[in-house]
């Protein structure tokens, strides 16, 4: 048996989630928010609120950008430069 | 009052800085800001672990063509990044018999020790010590995995600076540790002395 067909080993082998790669932005933003806000908030009382706001802001802007670029590529570009045929 | 601890002169906490290099968040923990330190550790190691979980050990590669540029950022995580890279280089790579270059495995290949070094070849003798190649990350998943590990390094730079220079961004309301207080006093004292020197001259 080939060494590359053995069972998946976490942290050694790559995951095979090529169709859902974009969802990985969520845990990535959450970890960035946890680490960054740990050293940036003035008092820890409102820490988790700050983390939540950071995550929502980043994901919100990403979603808006995704919608905007989708409109540009699927609507505006074909309107401005229609492809023959 | 001037701090007796020379490491505090200028608001620099050397002990916390060294600890922050050894392990993300440890600098904050030893300077009495344990909650911040643990959360910083969760953030950095979470990002680094996410990268390894998604892309496998292939996400950290100091000798992998263009991947080595990513490693410059990943190295900022500290000894953990170097340890992972060491394991990758020494336990998941071997020499190509045709080119003589060290590389990761290809489908169908087994890692075999020929007596002097690890080489890639098809398994022919079951009694020879063998090791399996890791499944490398491909395409966007590999990019995201490397990005996640590199982000961990960049985040750790911020956390390291905050541990080394605890008063750089002003006092926090929970900075009650004697170490941080001492650093703050040293900074104020230094500023007063500098201002006094300026007035005299």
Interface residues (C-beta under 8 A of the other chain):
Chain A: X2 X3 X4 X6 X8 X9 X10 X11 X12 X13 X14 X15 X17 X18 X21 X24 X27 X28 X30 X31 X32 X33 X34 X35 X36 X37 X38 X39 X40 X41 X42 X43 X44 X47
Chain B: X25 X28 X35 X36 X37 X39 X40 X42 X43 X44 X46 X47 X49 X50 X52 X53 X54 X55 X56 X57 X58 X92 X105 X106 X107 X108 X109 X110 X111 X130 X131 X132 X133 X134 X135 X136 X137 X138 X139 X140 X141 X142 X144 X145 X147 X148 X151 X152 X155 X158 X159 X162 X169 X170 X172 X173 X174
